[in-house]
Amino acid sequence: MVTKETKKKILVMDDEDMVGEIACQMLEYLGFEAIRVADGVDAVKEYQKHQSDGTPFTAVIMDLSIPGGMGGKEAVGEILSIDSEAKVFVSSGYSTDPIMVNYQDYGFTGGIAKPFDLAAMQKILSLLL
């Protein structure tokens, strides 16, 4: 019997459809499985569900701020309370934001500036391999 190799799964949280879709396409191109949600509340629910199912995420990429919703700044703490070893990367178009500059002070593993580019995505994910 041939077993299918399980791809590493990445959760992408972004409220902008196009940005989230592009991130997922890049991740899939790099050999990952990508699941997208629109805000922090859904990210926490999805992370918890997969953790409980025994199919945990390898990493999470979270938009720093979600207008009118829970952004990465708030959601990272909730995800770390579910899994203290979670690898959570913050993303933002504001590369000079204090959270992007000092991401580790806020519980993030790393940061990636928007717009995403394939080389930057590959670089942060190489930390996971």
Steps between C-alpha positions, in 0.01 A plus 500: 500500500634843403453766765440856394755738644327755718572858403580747774195714561509879533210712628474840326295776662430803282183702454585593140393220265763568236788522751389182676455317171843602372660390828326161474611458137861579595488253788358227277768573240759453778349162586281587795128457552340839572173578673373860508277677750396865512558603863648409835183345642485253209876441520477402866201270430674336202826458692317341796301268271809369322690467827213291646473287182868407522571684173679809635628790296874531443470879511263795485541820299284777647411845376593745775178699486149413386268804478198431719628157603762315701844545346823314550607706801207363703472157337864397552449486876195279466680262264801482733263415787377202292853399395796667670728365223296654215701666221313822424624753246362854487435667164432863421543763234638727774854366531596769753217413741655427843347151498658422161838630621492329843272206415653268762388739779141428398528121475565471127764270350576738213356760269432534130427828324220543249475484210624143534772380271599141444859539622393661830234233552754225433748663737267512801371149438853361474510556878243220529681234296 
